[in-house]
Amino acid sequence: MYEKVLSYIDSLDQGYQETVKNYIATISDLIASGGASFLQAAISNIPMFIAAIPSSVTNIVFILIASCMISYEMDRIHSFFKGAFPTHIQSIQNKIASHFKLAVVGYFRAQLILVFTTACIILIGLLILQVEHALTIVLFAAIADIIPYVGTGIIFIPWIMFCFITGNYTLTIGLSILYGFVVILRQILEPKVLSSSIGIHPLVMLIGMFIGLKVLGFIGIFLSPILLVLFKGLMETGVFHLVFKYIKG
């Protein structure tokens, strides 16, 4: 690419060559000044970072000690809360905890199913496109698919742009179709898989994910299934009925 750019510049008229070289020099100066500013800011923040280390170490030590003490006294803590609340409150609490535990397990199981499905589709698509090292690419794509907000786009988008810049338009079109198919299929399957794993109707799950996206942004897509499960657990355990009964007196 560098040689192509140089040959293209050399083919221009002398005046255009000077203009392009001036632009390149200006951009180089901007990059150099930006890099120098970034390095200066990083170096100036080193004392602040070093000063914050003792506080961080203290917090970590305190958390570790507290965790050990809570683990050691877990039976006493459980007995205290068991005696502090009435029996029906404890029954409701146990039901909510059971629902929430099943929901968390189901959520992670659903994510594994989605990641496995995405990996299989990508592998088939790369084999059709005759891409080298397809299995290795699929492994990295599956790992990236687990990351929230990022997904397989962190691999496909730069790859598609690189293929387009280098003139490999056949692979560019093939990867674009494959990536679009993966995104659309995942959006279709995700509500269904989550609903079957968590126990909520797909339409309710889809509406909940849409509302979560609009209210909380991308993080709402991941929080909405948990909130729906918690809401369902509260309904099935009769918490709302008890609250309304208490309000009515």
C-alpha positions in Angstrom: 0.0 0.0 0.0 2.9 2.4 0.8 4.5 1.7 -2.5 1.2 2.3 -4.3 0.8 5.6 -2.6 4.3 6.7 -3.5 3.9 5.7 -7.1 0.6 7.6 -7.3 2.2 10.7 -5.8 5.2 10.5 -8.3 2.7 10.3 -11.2 1.2 13.7 -10.3 2.4 17.0 -11.6 5.1 18.8 -9.7 2.7 21.3 -8.2 0.3 18.6 -7.0 3.3 16.6 -5.6 4.3 19.6 -3.5 0.8 20.1 -2.2 0.4 16.4 -1.2 3.8 16.4 0.5 2.8 19.5 2.4 -0.4 17.9 3.5 1.5 14.8 4.6 4.0 16.9 6.5 1.1 18.8 8.3 -0.5 15.5 9.3 2.8 14.1 10.5 3.3 17.2 12.6 -0.2 16.9 14.1 0.4 13.2 14.9 3.7 14.0 16.5 2.3 16.9 18.6 -0.7 14.8 19.6 1.6 11.9 20.6 3.8 14.3 22.6 0.8 15.8 24.4 -0.5 12.3 25.2 2.9 11.2 26.5 3.3 14.4 28.6 -0.2 13.9 30.1 0.6 10.2 30.9 3.9 11.1 32.6 2.2 13.9 34.6 -0.4 11.5 35.9 2.1 8.9 37.1 2.6 10.5 40.5 -1.2 10.6 41.0 -1.4 6.9 40.1 1.4 6.0 42.5 -0.2 8.0 45.2 -3.5 6.1 44.7 -1.8 2.7 45.1 -1.7 2.7 48.9 -5.4 3.5 49.1 -6.2 0.7 46.6 -4.1 -1.8 48.5 -5.9 -0.8 51.7 -9.3 -1.3 50.1 -8.3 -4.7 48.7 -7.0 -5.9 52.0 -10.1 -4.7 53.8 -12.4 -6.5 51.3 -10.4 -9.7 51.6 -10.5 -9.6 55.4 -14.2 -8.8 55.4 -14.9 -11.6 53.0 -13.0 -14.1 55.1 -14.9 -13.0 58.2 -18.3 -13.1 56.5 -17.5 -16.6 55.1 -16.4 -17.8 58.6 -19.5 -16.4 60.3 -22.0 -17.3 57.5 -23.9 -19.7 59.7 -24.4 -17.1 62.4 -25.4 -14.5 59.9 -27.9 -16.8 58.4 -29.3 -17.7 61.8 -29.6 -14.0 62.7 -31.6 -13.2 59.6 -33.7 -16.3 59.9 -34.7 -15.3 63.4 -35.3 -11.6 62.5 -37.9 -12.2 59.8 -41.3 -14.1 60.0 -41.7 -17.5 58.4 -43.7 -16.3 55.4 -41.2 -13.6 54.7 -38.4 -16.2 54.7 -40.5 -18.4 52.3 -40.9 -15.5 49.9 -37.2 -14.7 50.1 -36.3 -18.3 49.3 -38.6 -18.4 46.3 -37.2 -15.2 44.9 -33.6 -16.4 45.5 -34.5 -19.7 43.8 -36.1 -17.9 40.8 -33.1 -15.6 40.5 -30.6 -18.4 40.7 -32.4 -20.4 37.9 -32.5 -17.2 35.8 -28.8 -16.5 36.1 -27.9 -20.1 35.2 -30.4 -20.0 32.3 -29.0 -16.7 31.1 -25.5 -18.0 30.9 -26.7 -21.2 29.2 -28.5 -19.1 26.6 -25.4 -17.1 26.0 -23.4 -20.2 25.4 -26.0 -21.5 23.0 -25.9 -18.2 21.1 -22.1 -18.1 21.0 -22.0 -21.7 19.7 -24.6 -21.0 17.0 -22.7 -17.9 15.9 -19.4 -19.8 15.8 -20.9 -22.6 13.6 -22.4 -20.1 11.2 -19.1 -18.1 10.9 -17.1 -21.3 10.4 -19.4 -22.4 7.6 -19.3 -19.0 6.0 -15.5 -18.8 6.1 -15.2 -22.3 4.6 -17.4 -21.3 1.8 -15.3 -18.1 1.2 -12.2 -20.4 1.4 -10.5 -18.2 4.0 -7.3 -19.6 5.5 -7.1 -20.4 9.2 -10.9 -20.4 9.5 -10.9 -22.4 12.7 -8.6 -19.9 14.5 -10.6 -16.9 13.3 -13.8 -18.6 14.6 -12.2 -19.2 18.0 -11.4 -15.5 18.3 -14.8 -14.5 17.0 -16.5 -16.7 19.7 -14.4 -15.1 22.4 -15.3 -11.6 21.0 -19.0 -12.6 20.9 -19.0 -13.0 24.7 -17.8 -9.4 25.2 -20.8 -7.0 25.7 -21.3 -4.1 23.3 -18.5 -5.4 21.0 -19.3 -8.9 19.7 -18.0 -10.2 16.5 -17.9 -6.7 15.0 -14.5 -6.1 16.6 -13.1 -8.7 14.1 -15.4 -8.4 11.1 -15.6 -4.6 10.7 -11.8 -3.9 10.6 -11.4 -7.0 8.4 -14.0 -5.8 5.9 -12.4 -2.4 5.8 -9.0 -3.8 5.2 -10.2 -6.0 2.3 -12.0 -3.0 0.8 -8.9 -0.8 1.0 -6.6 -3.5 -0.5 -9.0 -4.1 -3.4 -10.2 -7.6 -2.4 -13.8 -6.8 -3.2 -15.0 -10.4 -3.5 -14.0 -11.1 0.1 -15.3 -7.7 1.2 -18.8 -8.6 -0.1 -18.7 -12.1 1.3 -17.6 -11.0 4.8 -20.2 -8.2 4.8 -23.0 -10.7 3.9 -21.7 -13.2 6.5 -21.5 -10.5 9.2 -24.9 -9.1 8.4 -26.4 -12.6 8.5 -24.8 -13.3 11.9 -26.1 -10.1 13.4 -29.6 -10.5 12.1 -29.8 -14.2 13.1 -28.5 -13.4 16.6 -31.1 -10.7 17.1 -33.9 -13.1 16.0 -32.6 -16.0 18.1 -31.7 -14.1 21.3 -35.2 -13.4 22.6 -36.3 -17.0 21.8 -33.3 -18.7 23.4 -33.4 -16.4 26.5 -37.1 -17.0 26.9 -36.8 -20.8 26.8 -33.9 -20.7 29.2 -35.3 -18.2 31.7 -39.0 -19.1 31.3 -40.5 -15.9 29.9 -42.6 -15.6 26.7 -40.5 -14.5 23.7 -42.8 -11.5 23.0 -42.5 -10.3 26.6 -38.7 -10.8 26.4 -38.5 -8.9 23.1 -40.5 -6.0 24.4 -38.5 -5.9 27.6 -35.2 -5.9 25.7 -36.5 -3.1 23.4 -37.6 -1.0 26.4 -34.3 -1.7 28.1 -32.4 -0.5 25.0 -34.4 2.7 24.8 -34.2 3.5 28.5 -30.8 2.3 29.5 -29.0 2.0 26.2 -27.0 -1.1 25.2 -26.6 -2.1 28.9 -30.4 -2.4 29.0 -30.3 -5.4 26.6 -28.4 -7.4 29.2 -30.2 -6.0 32.3 -33.7 -6.4 31.0 -33.8 -10.3 31.2 -32.6 -10.1 34.8 -35.2 -7.5 35.7 -38.0 -9.5 34.0 -37.0 -12.6 35.9 -37.0 -10.6 39.1 -40.4 -9.1 38.3 -41.8 -12.6 37.5 -40.4 -14.0 40.8 -42.0 -11.2 42.7 -45.4 -11.9 41.0 -45.3 -15.6 41.6 -44.3 -15.3 45.2 -47.2 -12.9 45.9 -45.0 -9.9 46.9 -47.1 -7.4 45.0 -50.3 -8.9 46.5 -48.9 -8.4 50.0 -47.8 -4.8 49.2 -51.3 -3.9 47.9 -52.9 -5.6 50.9 -50.6 -3.6 53.3 -51.4 -0.3 51.5 -55.1 -1.0 51.7 -54.7 -1.7 55.4 
